[in-house]
Each structure stands twice: as C-alpha cells, then as structure tokens.
C-alpha cells in the first residue's frame, strides 16, 4: 500500500492492524561511521543532518536488508 495525502488511518488499520509488515520510510540517513567495538556487533552510526561530527543513533547490520545511495544500489 502506498501512503499519500488521501490515505487515512482507517485505510491503514483495515489492511495492517495486528499484522507483521515492513514499513519503508521517506527518511534519509547520513552514515557517519560503522562500528563493532562499542557494543560487540556490526552497526552503522547515523544522523539526519549530514554532519560528520556526530551520530545520533545506530542500526545493527542484522536489521538492515539493503543500503541505497540516492536511489542507486552499490
């Protein structure tokens, strides 16, 4: 289901309520670093601003299926 300005809460509830689903967001992440040593698992460190000087959170590799840069696969 594509979400747009005409989609309402009931449309989504009818299709997805109480079901496992994959949500693809329009959010773009800026990858600042990759790390292993901090928590003992491979992860990317990211932010939303594009700043090289800090990361606000991390995502373990085990939760990532793909990484795309500007719509292009590497």
C-alpha positions as CSV (number, residue, x, y, z in Angstrom):
1,X,0.0,0.0,0.0
2,X,1.4,3.4,-0.9
3,X,0.7,6.1,1.6
4,X,-0.2,9.6,0.2
5,X,-2.2,12.6,1.2
6,X,-5.5,10.8,0.6
7,X,-4.7,7.8,2.9
8,X,-6.5,7.9,6.2
9,X,-6.0,6.0,9.4
10,X,-8.8,3.5,8.7
11,X,-7.3,2.5,5.3
12,X,-4.1,1.5,7.1
13,X,-5.9,-0.1,10.0
14,X,-8.1,-2.3,7.7
15,X,-5.1,-3.7,5.9
16,X,-2.3,-3.9,8.5
17,X,-3.7,-3.8,12.0
18,X,-2.3,-6.7,14.1
19,X,-0.1,-8.0,11.2
20,X,3.7,-8.1,10.7
21,X,4.7,-5.7,8.0
22,X,7.7,-3.8,6.6
23,X,7.4,0.0,6.7
24,X,9.6,1.9,4.2
25,X,10.0,5.5,5.2
26,X,11.0,8.5,3.2
27,X,13.6,9.3,5.9
28,X,17.2,9.6,4.6
29,X,20.0,8.7,6.9
30,X,23.6,10.1,6.8
31,X,26.0,7.3,7.6
32,X,28.7,8.8,9.9
33,X,30.6,5.6,10.8
34,X,30.5,1.9,11.0
35,X,31.4,0.3,14.3
36,X,31.9,-3.0,16.0
37,X,33.8,-2.4,19.2
38,X,31.3,-0.3,21.1
39,X,28.6,-2.9,21.6
40,X,30.1,-6.0,20.1
41,X,28.1,-6.1,16.9
42,X,28.4,-4.6,13.5
43,X,26.3,-1.4,13.1
44,X,26.1,1.8,11.2
45,X,26.1,5.1,13.1
46,X,23.9,7.7,11.5
47,X,22.3,11.1,11.8
48,X,19.7,13.1,9.8
49,X,21.7,16.3,9.4
50,X,24.7,15.4,7.3
51,X,27.2,16.4,9.9
52,X,30.4,14.3,10.0
53,X,31.0,15.2,13.6
54,X,28.3,13.2,15.4
55,X,25.9,10.3,15.2
56,X,22.5,10.2,17.0
57,X,21.8,6.5,16.9
58,X,22.9,3.2,15.4
59,X,21.3,0.3,13.5
60,X,22.7,-3.2,13.7
61,X,23.6,-4.9,10.4
62,X,21.3,-7.7,11.4
63,X,18.3,-5.3,10.9
64,X,19.5,-3.9,7.6
65,X,18.5,-5.6,4.3
66,X,19.9,-3.0,1.9
67,X,21.6,0.4,1.8
68,X,20.9,2.6,-1.2
69,X,22.7,5.9,-2.0
70,X,20.5,8.4,-3.9
71,X,18.3,5.5,-5.2
72,X,21.3,3.6,-6.6
73,X,22.4,0.2,-5.3
74,X,26.1,-0.3,-4.8
